[in-house]
Amino acid sequence: MNTKFLLLLFLPFMISCKSNENPKLVYSHSKLIYSHSDSNYKITIATIATKINKDGIAECSNYVETTISDTLYSRYGLRLKSIVAASHSTSPKYIGELPFDSLNNKHLDIRIENYTNNKLNFDSILSLSISNAFNLEVTPIDSLVSGYELIVIDSEKLRAHQTECDGGSSKYKNGTWTSSSSKLDGFTKILDQFSNSYINFKVPNENCYSIKCIVGNDIKKINKKLEPVGLMLKATDFKQTFYKIKPVANRVDGPT
């Protein structure tokens, strides 16, 4: 299976809130802004006025929940720029400014249901549906950047952290990210997402690992955590794809 960031056979991923916010049961206000269905799938995109969890309890603005399987793609609580990034398997830092200020603060509830017995390209469906819903055009632009590449410096140490690819998750607690049963491309994207530097990977990607690491801009401290795992961030130049967003006239094409 071709896995992408935090994507395995079935993955629940959640960033929750601190418990001291004294949440209460609330009614979830959302507004449907786009829907498409055919014999293969159904997609709905709605904006969220109040974030709640599955128990109907109010959550903070940081609350995010994602579930991806062969039959369901669900992302709840992300802003539009993060959704565009997810549909292109990249980080929001590589997505250009949104053309309308009103889009910046929108949190979305997105759901794609697979009606077939085959795997669907959820990213392609999501990308085109977002373009249709918000009348946007996303254009990739490749640029040479100076940054860091994740490399293997000790295969034996890395092998000691290898696990079965039987489902994966990434959790943040007390300043440390823990990636369980995740491939190294997904782990690298966590490092990249929370750094001002550009971080790429140049490592084998067929196996899964469980790794604990800090994130941020102090590459020396990050490498101290990576060295026992047999990995290191090495300074180098590489080609990075950025994405420019611009408004377009009302689109009439539907998802395929």
N, C-alpha and C positions, 0 to 999 in steps of 0.2 A: 504493500500500500504506500502510495506517495503521501507522506505526512508533511504537514506544514506547522507553523507556529502553534504550539500547544494543541496539536490535533493528532489523536490516535483513533483507534477503533471506536472508543466511546470516552468522552472526556467531560466531566463537570469541572468548571473553573469559576471561582468566586473570589472577589475582593470585598470584604465586609467592612462594617463600621465599628467604632469603639462602642462598648456597651454602656458608657456613661451618658449617652445622649437621651436616655429615658424614652425609648420608642413606645408607640401605642398603636393599636389597631386602627387602620385608616382605609378609606375607599380609594382605589387606584384610579386617578383621572388620566386618561390617555385619549389621543385623537388619531384616528386612522387617516393616514395621508396617501397611502398607496396600497393597492392590492392587485394581484394577478394570479390567475389559476388556469390550468389546462389539464390534460390527461396525465401529465408527468409530475407536476408539482403545484403547490400553492405558496405564494409569498405574501406576507403582510408587513408593512412598515408603519409604525405609529410613533408619535411623540409622547413623552411621559411628563406629566405635570407633577406627580408625586411618586417617588420611588418606594416600592414595598418589596419585601421578600416573599417567599412562597407561603409563609404563614400569615400574610396580610399585615405585617408589622412595618411601620415606617422606617426607612433607612436614609443614611446621609447621601450627599451628592457623589461620594466616591464608590458607592455600592455598584458592583458589576457582577453579572452572572452569565456564564456561557456554557452551553451544552451543544456538542457536535457529535453526531453519530451518522451511520449510513442512511438513516431514515429521517433525521431531524437536525436542523441547524437553527440554533436559537441564541441570540445575543440581546441582553437586557441591560440598559443603563449606560451604554457608551455614547460619547458625543459623535457627531457626524464625521469629523476628521479621523477619529479612531476606526470608524466603520469603513471609511474609504481605504484606510491603511490595511485593515484586515482583508478586504476584498482583493488587495494586490499583494498580500503576503509580505507586508513591510511594516515599518514603524511610523507612527504619526509624525515623527520628526522629519520624515522625507516627503510629507504631503504639504503642498503649498498653501498659502492663505486662502480661506474660503471667500468667495466673491461678495457675500452678503453678511453683514454683521449679525443679522437675525439668526443665522444658522449656527453660530459659534456656541451658543448656550443650549442648543437642543440636545436632549437625551432621548435615545431611541429604543424602541422595543421591536426587534426584528425576528421573524419566524419563517422558516422555509420547511415545508413538509414534502417529503419525497413519496410520491404515489406509486413509484415503480419498484421493481426488484433489482434494479441496477444502481450503481453509484452515480450520483449527479455531480457536476462541477458547481458546487455551491458558490465558490468565489466568482465565477463568471455570471451566475444568476444575480448575485448580490450587487456586483459592480454595475451591471446594466440597469438593474431596478433602481439603484440609488441615483444613477444619472437621469432616469426617467422621472423619478419622484421629485427631484430638486432641480431639474433642468440644468445639469452640470456636464461638462466635458472634461475628462481626466487624460492628460497627455504625459507619457513617460519621457524623461530627459536624462541621458547618461552623462555623468561628469566624473573626472578623475579627482579623487580626494586623498588627503593624507589622514591616516587613522591607524587602527590596530586590527590585526587578524588573530583569531584564536587558532593556535597550533598545538599539536601533540609533541611534548618533549620527553615523555616516558610512557611507552605503550603498556608496560607491566602495571604501573600505578593506575593508569586509566582503566585497564581491564578489571582491576579489583573493584571498580565501582559500576561495572556493567550489570544490568538487570534485564529481566524479560520485558518485552514490549507488550505488556498485557493491560495497558491502560496507564495514563500518565496525568500528572498534575503539577502545578507550580504554586507554591504558597510563600507568603511573606510574613515574617514574624521577628520582632526584636532586631531589626536591621539586617536580617539574613534571608536570602531567597533559597528555598529548597525545591529543586526540580527532581521529581520522582518518575522513573521509567520514561524519561524524555530523551529525544534525540538531540544531538549537539547543535543543530541549527536553531531549534527552539530555545535552547539554553543561551546561545549567543545573542539571540534577539532580545532576551531579557537584559543582558549586559548592555546591549546597544540602546535599548529604550530608555534606560535610566542613566545615561551618560551623555555629556555634551560632545564627546568624541564620536567619530564614526568607527563602528566596530563590525567587522566582517568575520567569516569563519573559513578556514582552510583545513578542514578535518574530515575524516571518514564519517559518513552519516547513516550507515546502515544499522547501527546498534543503538540500544537505549541505555541510559545511565541514570543513577541517582547521585546528585551533586548538590552540595551546599556552598554558597558563595555570597559575598557582599557585592553591592553595586555602587555606582557613583562615578566620580571623576578622578579618584586617586588610583591610577593604574598600578602603582607599586604595591599598594595594599591589596588590591584585587589579585595581583599575581602571587602574593604570599599565600592567599587562600587557594589559588588554582594549582600551585606547584605540587602539593601533596596528591592532587588528583591526576597529575601528569600532563597538565595543560598550562598554557601561557599566552598572554596577549603580547604580540610582537608588532612594533611600529613598522608601518609599510604604507605604500600608496596602492590604491585599487580603484576600480570603476564602481561607482555607486549610482543607482537609479533614483532620481527625484521625480515627483509628480506635480505637474502644474494643473490647477483647477480654474476653469473659466465658465461663465454662464453661457447658455445657448438658448435658442428659441425653443418653444414647446416641442418635445420629442414625440414622435408618433410610432416609433419602433418598439416592439415588445420584447420581453426576455425570450431567449432561445435555449 
